[in-house]
């Protein structure tokens, strides 16, 4: 590893597969990376850990050359060295860096062989594919990585772990369709986040085999039990800075949490649920479906309840299920004391539920339409007569909303795309709150929103809550979640494993609970 020598000078080993030194990345709001450096060795699995905002994603993008780091650092892969500002996707690939992201880029509708060929080219001449050669080449690769599928199987028919292993095998092909010394480092970004529990062990075994073949694996995950099982070494980032790089031998889970959080892991216990004298607005009992496995909780009138958990824990699925846009296989939902079956967004809206999804651009914004259309899109009844929209009424309501929600726009006829991310989010909030819902579902509500607009958005929400609105909010920003919520439930393995409220509702406490795999005492 890269150890600290005299006066902080880094001592590096020449046999490393990858050496990083002085990786920094500055954005207008501050530094996402600050002088990060460590080494990764051939034939080992090296974990990269850190909480939200620690710099993991920025570092991966820098390694891939997608977002070059600031000048002043350097990267070595084998005998080749490049300055951080000159690192590009072409350089990374030429010198043996391969990346497999959380959602593997496989092509549905194509066969295994055709997917493999997408990474290396189709054999043949004059535009005619040599199918027999393609199958034989694919089978050789499947055998080498011990992937139990057939070349002619459709990707759609494979289990999730096999799809991920296939993406890994494809990434590790050299141009000569083999695993070679030119492939030095495989970067796996949350490869198990979307996998069911029974599939995880299969994928981890495949990753270990890949490392034993001589490839250095950089393994990024929030799941500490997996990290401890599979990794030889670990690097932890916190607030963009390198905290530690150590062998995994001798480290306990509590050590890793301490490195991630910055203080020792406290004694964990199940929080006593804070009672409310107000009406229960929504009661979820034993909800199951997809990653959800028996989820139960309540939200009271005028209360903000946060949901915290790792990627893949089912956070967003809970919100989508309550909005009728995600199928559930079991459990019940009561809204204001009455059992409801929410099988569509229209049904949920009719019951007084509003949903602000995570992906604003794709799911809740009409970029080319004017601001006023975006504001009124979910509440057209007051604007229409005999199927025609009354323009004067729409303009008046939009004008009132722009003023009330402090939306900064050239005018209400300006296209939605001309607004900043924060003002677009305020438009979406204005749209839903104009319906006077009883329950507001917020999924990553301030993602990509600047600090000022973030404060405005939560002021808007708090005002509505003071008038009786109930809110269920999912956020990866634990500090923000702790600040806005009355209570936070911790989701793990598709179940609620803990609840925090009162003085212990801090982002440190939430981080401890999220990263701990221990069962909590009753």
C-alpha positions as CSV (number, residue, x, y, z in Angstrom):
1,X,0.0,0.0,0.0
2,X,0.9,3.6,0.0
3,X,2.3,4.4,3.4
4,X,3.2,7.7,4.9
5,X,6.9,8.2,5.1
6,X,8.9,11.1,6.6
7,X,7.2,14.5,6.4
8,X,4.1,12.9,4.9
9,X,5.9,11.8,1.7
10,X,4.1,8.8,0.2
11,X,6.1,5.6,-0.2
12,X,4.7,3.5,-3.0
13,X,5.2,-0.1,-4.1
14,X,6.3,-0.7,-7.6
15,X,4.4,-4.0,-7.9
16,X,0.9,-2.3,-7.6
17,X,-1.6,-2.7,-10.3
18,X,-2.8,0.9,-9.7
19,X,-1.4,3.8,-7.8
20,X,-3.3,7.0,-7.1
21,X,-1.6,10.1,-5.8
22,X,-3.0,13.6,-5.1
23,X,-6.5,13.1,-6.5
24,X,-8.5,16.3,-5.9
25,X,-11.7,17.6,-7.4
26,X,-13.1,21.1,-6.9
27,X,-16.6,22.2,-7.6
28,X,-18.1,25.7,-7.1
29,X,-19.4,24.6,-3.7
30,X,-16.2,23.1,-2.4
31,X,-13.9,20.1,-2.8
32,X,-15.4,16.7,-3.5
33,X,-11.9,15.1,-3.3
34,X,-9.0,16.4,-1.4
35,X,-5.5,14.9,-2.0
36,X,-6.7,11.2,-2.1
37,X,-4.1,8.5,-2.8
38,X,-3.7,4.8,-2.3
39,X,-2.6,1.6,-4.1
40,X,-4.4,-1.5,-5.4
41,X,-2.5,-4.8,-5.9
42,X,-2.9,-7.6,-8.4
43,X,-4.9,-10.7,-7.4
44,X,-6.7,-8.8,-4.5
45,X,-10.1,-7.4,-3.8
46,X,-9.7,-3.8,-2.5
47,X,-12.8,-2.3,-0.9
48,X,-13.6,1.4,-1.2
49,X,-16.0,2.7,1.6
50,X,-17.5,5.9,2.7
51,X,-20.7,7.5,3.6
52,X,-22.9,9.7,1.4
53,X,-20.8,12.6,0.1
54,X,-17.5,11.0,0.9
55,X,-16.2,11.2,-2.6
56,X,-16.5,7.6,-3.8
57,X,-18.5,8.4,-6.9
58,X,-16.4,11.4,-7.8
59,X,-13.2,9.2,-7.5
60,X,-14.7,6.5,-9.8
61,X,-15.6,9.1,-12.4
62,X,-12.1,10.6,-12.2
63,X,-10.5,7.1,-12.6
64,X,-12.7,6.5,-15.6
65,X,-11.7,9.9,-17.1
66,X,-15.3,11.0,-17.2
67,X,-14.7,13.9,-14.8
68,X,-10.9,14.6,-14.8
69,X,-9.5,15.5,-11.4
70,X,-7.8,18.8,-10.6
71,X,-4.2,19.2,-11.9
72,X,-1.5,18.2,-9.5
73,X,-2.1,14.5,-9.1
74,X,-1.2,11.4,-11.0
75,X,-2.2,7.8,-11.8
76,X,0.0,4.8,-12.6
77,X,-1.4,1.6,-14.1
78,X,1.5,-0.8,-14.4
79,X,4.4,1.1,-16.0
80,X,2.2,3.9,-17.5
81,X,1.7,7.1,-15.7
82,X,-0.7,10.0,-16.5
83,X,-1.4,13.4,-14.8
84,X,-4.9,13.6,-13.3
85,X,-6.0,16.4,-15.6
86,X,-5.0,14.3,-18.7
87,X,-6.8,11.1,-17.6
88,X,-9.4,10.2,-20.2
89,X,-11.7,7.2,-20.9
90,X,-9.4,6.2,-23.8
91,X,-6.3,6.2,-21.6
92,X,-8.1,4.3,-18.8
93,X,-9.2,1.6,-21.2
94,X,-5.9,1.4,-23.1
95,X,-4.1,0.8,-19.8
96,X,-6.3,-1.9,-18.4
97,X,-9.0,-0.2,-16.3
98,X,-12.5,-1.7,-16.6
99,X,-15.7,-0.5,-15.0
100,X,-18.9,-2.3,-14.2
101,X,-21.6,-0.1,-12.8
102,X,-24.5,-0.8,-10.5
103,X,-26.9,-1.4,-13.3
104,X,-24.9,-3.5,-15.8
105,X,-25.2,-2.4,-19.4
106,X,-26.6,-5.6,-20.8
107,X,-28.9,-5.6,-23.9
108,X,-32.3,-7.2,-23.4
109,X,-33.7,-9.2,-26.3
110,X,-30.2,-10.3,-27.3
111,X,-28.5,-13.6,-26.5
112,X,-25.6,-14.1,-24.2
113,X,-23.2,-14.5,-27.1
114,X,-24.5,-11.3,-28.7
115,X,-24.1,-9.4,-25.5
116,X,-20.5,-10.6,-25.1
117,X,-19.8,-9.6,-28.7
118,X,-20.9,-6.0,-27.9
119,X,-17.7,-5.6,-26.0
120,X,-15.3,-7.3,-28.4
121,X,-16.9,-7.3,-31.9
122,X,-18.7,-9.9,-33.9
123,X,-16.5,-12.5,-35.8
124,X,-17.2,-12.9,-39.5
125,X,-16.5,-11.4,-42.9
126,X,-18.3,-9.1,-45.3
127,X,-21.0,-8.2,-42.8
128,X,-21.9,-11.9,-42.1
129,X,-21.6,-13.0,-38.5
130,X,-19.8,-16.3,-38.0
131,X,-22.3,-17.7,-35.5
132,X,-20.4,-20.9,-34.8
133,X,-17.2,-19.1,-34.0
134,X,-19.2,-16.6,-31.9
135,X,-20.8,-19.4,-29.8
136,X,-17.4,-21.1,-29.4
137,X,-15.7,-18.0,-28.3
138,X,-18.5,-17.1,-25.9
139,X,-18.4,-20.6,-24.4
140,X,-14.7,-20.3,-23.7
141,X,-15.3,-17.1,-21.8
142,X,-18.2,-18.6,-19.9
143,X,-16.1,-21.6,-18.9
144,X,-13.2,-19.4,-17.8
145,X,-15.4,-17.3,-15.5
146,X,-17.5,-20.3,-14.4
147,X,-20.8,-18.7,-15.5
148,X,-23.5,-21.4,-15.8
149,X,-25.4,-20.1,-18.8
150,X,-25.6,-21.0,-22.5
151,X,-24.4,-18.8,-25.3
152,X,-27.8,-18.9,-27.0
153,X,-29.8,-18.0,-23.9
154,X,-31.6,-14.7,-23.9
155,X,-30.4,-12.1,-21.5
156,X,-34.0,-11.6,-20.4
157,X,-34.1,-15.2,-19.1
158,X,-31.0,-14.9,-16.9
159,X,-31.1,-14.3,-13.1
160,X,-29.7,-10.9,-12.0
161,X,-26.4,-12.3,-10.6
162,X,-25.7,-14.0,-14.0
163,X,-26.3,-10.7,-15.8
164,X,-23.8,-9.0,-13.6
165,X,-21.2,-11.7,-14.0
166,X,-21.7,-11.6,-17.7
167,X,-21.0,-7.8,-17.6
168,X,-17.8,-8.5,-15.7
169,X,-16.7,-11.2,-18.1
170,X,-17.4,-8.9,-21.0
171,X,-15.4,-6.0,-19.4
172,X,-12.4,-8.3,-18.8
173,X,-12.1,-9.3,-22.4
174,X,-9.1,-8.0,-24.2
175,X,-9.4,-7.2,-27.9
176,X,-8.2,-10.8,-28.5
177,X,-11.2,-12.0,-26.6
178,X,-9.2,-13.3,-23.6
179,X,-8.3,-12.3,-20.1
180,X,-4.8,-10.8,-20.4
181,X,-2.2,-9.0,-18.4
182,X,-3.3,-5.8,-20.1
183,X,-6.5,-6.0,-17.9
184,X,-5.1,-4.6,-14.6
185,X,-8.0,-3.3,-12.6
186,X,-11.7,-4.1,-12.5
187,X,-13.8,-1.4,-10.8
188,X,-17.2,-2.7,-9.4
189,X,-19.6,0.0,-8.3
190,X,-22.3,-1.4,-6.0
191,X,-22.6,-4.6,-8.0
192,X,-24.9,-6.3,-5.4
193,X,-27.2,-3.3,-4.7
194,X,-30.1,-4.6,-6.8
195,X,-29.5,-8.3,-6.2
196,X,-31.8,-10.5,-4.1
197,X,-30.1,-12.0,-1.1
198,X,-29.7,-15.5,-2.6
199,X,-27.9,-14.1,-5.6
200,X,-25.3,-12.1,-3.7
201,X,-23.2,-15.2,-2.7
202,X,-23.0,-16.4,-6.3
203,X,-21.7,-13.0,-7.5
204,X,-19.2,-12.7,-4.6
205,X,-17.7,-16.1,-5.4
206,X,-17.3,-15.0,-9.0
207,X,-15.5,-11.9,-8.0
208,X,-13.1,-13.8,-5.8
209,X,-12.3,-16.1,-8.8
210,X,-11.6,-13.0,-10.9
211,X,-9.1,-11.7,-8.3
212,X,-7.4,-15.1,-8.1
213,X,-6.8,-14.9,-11.8
214,X,-4.6,-12.0,-11.2
215,X,-6.9,-9.0,-11.7
216,X,-7.0,-6.2,-9.1
217,X,-10.6,-5.6,-8.1
218,X,-11.7,-2.2,-6.6
219,X,-15.0,-3.1,-4.9
220,X,-17.4,-0.3,-3.9
221,X,-20.2,-1.2,-1.6
222,X,-22.3,0.1,1.4
223,X,-22.8,-3.5,2.6
224,X,-20.1,-4.1,5.3
225,X,-20.8,-7.8,5.7
226,X,-20.0,-8.4,2.0
227,X,-17.0,-6.1,2.2
228,X,-15.6,-8.1,5.2
229,X,-16.3,-11.4,3.5
230,X,-14.7,-10.6,0.1
231,X,-12.0,-7.9,0.6
232,X,-8.3,-8.2,1.2
233,X,-7.7,-4.5,1.8
234,X,-9.9,-1.5,2.5
235,X,-9.7,2.3,1.9
236,X,-12.2,4.6,3.6
237,X,-13.0,8.2,2.4
238,X,-14.8,10.8,4.5
239,X,-15.7,14.3,3.3
240,X,-13.5,13.8,0.2
241,X,-10.4,12.9,2.2
242,X,-8.5,9.7,2.5
243,X,-9.0,8.3,6.1
244,X,-7.2,5.0,6.0
245,X,-6.0,2.1,3.9
246,X,-5.5,-1.1,5.8
247,X,-5.5,-4.9,5.4
248,X,-8.9,-6.3,6.2
249,X,-7.4,-8.9,8.5
250,X,-8.0,-7.9,12.1
251,X,-10.6,-5.3,11.3
252,X,-14.1,-5.6,12.9
253,X,-17.3,-4.1,11.5
254,X,-17.2,-1.6,14.3
255,X,-13.8,-0.4,13.1
256,X,-15.1,0.2,9.6
257,X,-18.1,2.1,10.9
258,X,-15.8,4.2,13.1
259,X,-13.7,5.1,10.1
260,X,-16.8,5.9,8.0
261,X,-18.6,8.0,10.6
262,X,-15.6,9.5,12.4
263,X,-16.4,8.3,15.9
264,X,-16.8,5.0,17.7
265,X,-19.9,2.9,17.1
266,X,-22.3,3.4,20.0
267,X,-24.4,0.7,21.7
268,X,-27.3,-0.1,19.4
269,X,-30.8,-0.6,20.7
270,X,-34.3,-0.5,19.3
271,X,-35.8,3.0,19.8
272,X,-39.1,3.2,21.6
273,X,-41.7,4.6,19.2
274,X,-42.8,8.1,19.9
275,X,-46.5,8.2,20.4
276,X,-48.7,10.8,18.7
277,X,-52.1,12.0,19.8
278,X,-52.8,13.1,16.3
279,X,-54.8,11.0,13.7
280,X,-52.9,8.3,11.9
281,X,-53.0,9.3,8.2
282,X,-51.4,6.2,6.7
283,X,-50.8,2.8,8.2
284,X,-48.7,0.2,6.3
285,X,-48.9,-3.3,7.5
286,X,-46.7,-6.2,6.3
287,X,-46.1,-4.7,2.8
288,X,-44.2,-7.1,0.5
289,X,-43.1,-6.9,-3.1
290,X,-39.8,-6.7,-4.9
291,X,-37.2,-5.9,-2.3
292,X,-39.8,-5.3,0.4
293,X,-40.3,-8.1,2.8
294,X,-42.8,-7.3,5.5
295,X,-42.7,-3.5,6.0
296,X,-44.9,-1.9,8.6
297,X,-45.0,1.7,9.9
298,X,-47.4,4.6,10.5
299,X,-47.4,8.3,9.6
300,X,-49.5,10.7,11.7
301,X,-51.2,14.0,10.7
302,X,-48.7,16.9,10.5
303,X,-45.7,14.6,10.8
304,X,-42.6,14.2,8.6
305,X,-41.3,10.6,8.7
306,X,-37.9,9.8,7.0
307,X,-36.9,6.6,5.4
308,X,-33.1,5.8,5.5
309,X,-31.4,2.8,4.1
310,X,-28.8,1.6,1.6
311,X,-29.2,1.5,-2.1
312,X,-31.4,-1.4,-3.0
313,X,-33.1,-1.5,0.4
314,X,-36.5,-0.7,-1.1
315,X,-36.7,3.0,0.0
316,X,-38.1,4.3,-3.3
317,X,-40.3,1.2,-3.8
318,X,-42.3,2.0,-0.6
319,X,-43.1,5.5,-2.0
320,X,-44.0,4.1,-5.4
321,X,-46.2,1.4,-3.9
322,X,-48.1,4.0,-1.9
323,X,-48.6,6.0,-5.1
324,X,-49.9,2.9,-6.9
325,X,-47.0,2.7,-9.4
326,X,-45.2,-0.3,-7.9
327,X,-46.9,-3.8,-7.5
328,X,-47.1,-5.2,-4.1
329,X,-47.7,-8.9,-3.3
330,X,-48.8,-8.7,0.3
331,X,-49.8,-6.5,3.1
332,X,-52.4,-3.8,3.6
333,X,-52.5,0.0,3.5
334,X,-55.0,2.1,5.5
335,X,-55.5,5.8,4.7
336,X,-57.2,7.9,7.3
337,X,-58.5,4.7,8.9
338,X,-59.9,3.1,5.8
339,X,-58.3,0.2,3.9
340,X,-57.3,1.2,0.4
341,X,-56.1,-0.7,-2.7
342,X,-53.7,1.6,-4.6
343,X,-53.2,0.1,-8.0
344,X,-52.6,3.2,-10.1
345,X,-51.4,6.8,-9.7
346,X,-54.9,8.0,-10.5
347,X,-56.3,6.0,-7.6
348,X,-53.6,7.4,-5.2
349,X,-54.2,11.0,-6.4
350,X,-58.0,10.6,-5.9
351,X,-57.2,9.5,-2.3
352,X,-55.2,12.6,-1.6
353,X,-51.6,11.2,-2.2
354,X,-48.9,13.2,-4.0
355,X,-45.6,11.9,-5.2
356,X,-42.4,13.8,-6.1
357,X,-40.1,11.1,-7.6
358,X,-36.3,11.0,-7.5
359,X,-35.8,11.5,-11.2
360,X,-37.3,14.9,-11.7
361,X,-36.2,15.3,-15.4
362,X,-37.7,12.0,-16.5
363,X,-40.7,11.5,-14.3
364,X,-42.1,14.8,-13.0
365,X,-40.9,17.6,-15.3
366,X,-42.1,18.7,-18.8
367,X,-38.9,20.6,-19.8
368,X,-40.2,22.1,-23.1
369,X,-43.5,23.2,-21.6
370,X,-43.9,26.6,-19.9
371,X,-43.7,26.9,-16.2
372,X,-47.4,27.6,-15.9
373,X,-48.3,24.3,-17.6
374,X,-45.9,22.5,-15.3
375,X,-47.5,24.0,-12.2
376,X,-51.1,23.1,-13.2
377,X,-50.4,19.7,-14.8
378,X,-51.8,17.7,-11.9
379,X,-54.8,19.9,-11.1
380,X,-56.6,20.7,-14.3
381,X,-60.2,20.4,-13.0
382,X,-60.5,24.0,-11.8
383,X,-59.1,25.2,-15.1
384,X,-61.3,23.4,-17.6
385,X,-64.7,23.9,-19.0
386,X,-66.2,21.5,-21.5
387,X,-62.7,20.1,-22.1
388,X,-61.1,23.5,-22.7
389,X,-58.5,25.1,-20.5
390,X,-59.3,28.6,-19.3
391,X,-56.1,30.4,-20.1
392,X,-56.8,33.4,-17.9
393,X,-57.5,31.1,-14.9
394,X,-54.4,29.1,-15.5
395,X,-52.2,32.2,-15.8
396,X,-53.6,33.6,-12.5
397,X,-53.1,30.4,-10.6
398,X,-49.6,30.0,-12.0
399,X,-48.8,33.6,-11.1
400,X,-50.0,33.1,-7.5
401,X,-47.9,29.9,-7.2
402,X,-44.8,31.6,-8.5
403,X,-45.1,34.2,-5.9
404,X,-46.1,31.9,-3.0
405,X,-43.4,29.4,-3.7
406,X,-40.7,32.0,-4.4
407,X,-40.0,30.5,-7.9
408,X,-37.4,32.4,-9.8
409,X,-38.3,32.4,-13.4
410,X,-38.1,35.0,-16.3
411,X,-41.9,34.7,-16.4
412,X,-44.5,31.9,-16.1
413,X,-44.5,31.4,-19.8
414,X,-40.8,30.5,-19.8
415,X,-39.9,26.9,-20.5
416,X,-39.3,24.7,-17.5
417,X,-35.8,23.9,-18.8
418,X,-34.8,27.5,-18.4
419,X,-35.1,27.3,-14.6
420,X,-32.4,26.1,-12.2
421,X,-32.8,22.6,-10.7
422,X,-33.9,24.1,-7.4
423,X,-36.6,26.3,-9.0
424,X,-37.8,23.3,-11.1
425,X,-38.2,21.4,-7.9
426,X,-40.2,24.2,-6.4
427,X,-42.5,24.1,-9.5
428,X,-43.1,20.4,-8.9
429,X,-43.8,21.0,-5.2
430,X,-46.2,23.8,-6.2
431,X,-48.0,21.5,-8.6
432,X,-48.7,18.8,-6.0
433,X,-49.4,21.1,-3.0
434,X,-52.0,22.9,-5.0
435,X,-54.1,19.8,-4.8
436,X,-54.1,20.0,-1.0
437,X,-53.0,16.4,-0.5
438,X,-53.2,14.5,2.8
439,X,-49.9,12.6,2.2
440,X,-46.8,13.9,0.3
441,X,-44.2,11.4,-0.8
442,X,-40.8,12.9,-1.4
443,X,-38.0,10.9,-3.0
444,X,-34.6,12.6,-2.8
445,X,-36.3,16.0,-2.9
446,X,-33.2,18.1,-2.9
447,X,-30.9,16.1,-5.1
448,X,-29.2,18.4,-7.5
449,X,-30.6,21.5,-5.7
450,X,-28.5,24.4,-4.5
451,X,-28.4,25.3,-0.8
452,X,-30.7,28.4,-1.1
453,X,-33.4,26.5,-3.1
454,X,-33.0,23.6,-0.7
455,X,-33.9,25.8,2.2
456,X,-36.8,27.3,0.3
457,X,-38.1,23.8,-0.6
458,X,-38.2,22.6,3.0
459,X,-39.7,25.9,4.2
460,X,-42.5,25.2,1.7
461,X,-42.9,21.6,3.0
462,X,-42.8,22.7,6.7
463,X,-45.5,25.3,6.1
464,X,-47.8,22.6,4.6
465,X,-47.0,20.3,7.5
466,X,-48.0,22.9,10.0
467,X,-51.4,23.0,8.3
468,X,-51.8,19.2,8.7
469,X,-50.0,17.6,5.7
470,X,-48.2,14.3,6.4
471,X,-44.9,13.7,4.6
472,X,-42.9,10.5,3.9
473,X,-39.4,11.4,2.7
474,X,-36.5,9.4,1.3
475,X,-33.1,11.0,1.2
476,X,-29.5,9.8,0.9
477,X,-28.4,13.0,2.7
478,X,-28.6,11.8,6.3
479,X,-27.8,15.1,7.8
480,X,-30.7,16.7,5.9
481,X,-33.0,13.7,6.8
482,X,-32.2,14.1,10.5
483,X,-32.9,17.9,10.3
484,X,-36.2,17.7,8.5
485,X,-37.8,14.6,10.0
486,X,-39.8,14.0,13.2
487,X,-38.9,10.4,13.1
488,X,-36.8,8.2,10.8
489,X,-37.2,4.5,10.1
490,X,-34.2,2.4,9.0
491,X,-34.9,0.0,6.2
492,X,-32.6,-3.0,5.8
493,X,-33.1,-6.2,3.8
494,X,-36.6,-5.1,2.9
495,X,-37.7,-4.7,6.5
496,X,-37.9,-1.8,9.1
497,X,-35.1,-2.7,11.5
498,X,-35.1,0.4,13.7
499,X,-36.7,3.8,14.4
500,X,-35.0,7.0,15.7
501,X,-36.6,10.1,17.1
502,X,-35.9,12.9,19.6
503,X,-32.4,13.8,20.7
504,X,-30.8,10.7,19.1
505,X,-32.1,11.7,15.7
506,X,-28.7,12.7,14.2
507,X,-26.9,11.9,11.0
508,X,-24.2,10.1,13.0
509,X,-26.8,7.8,14.6
510,X,-28.5,7.1,11.3
511,X,-25.2,6.2,9.7
512,X,-24.4,3.8,12.6
513,X,-27.7,2.1,12.2
514,X,-27.6,1.9,8.4
515,X,-24.1,0.5,8.3
516,X,-24.5,-2.0,11.2
517,X,-25.6,-5.5,10.2
518,X,-26.2,-6.5,13.8
519,X,-29.7,-7.3,15.1
520,X,-30.9,-4.6,17.4
521,X,-31.9,-5.6,20.9
522,X,-35.7,-5.2,21.6
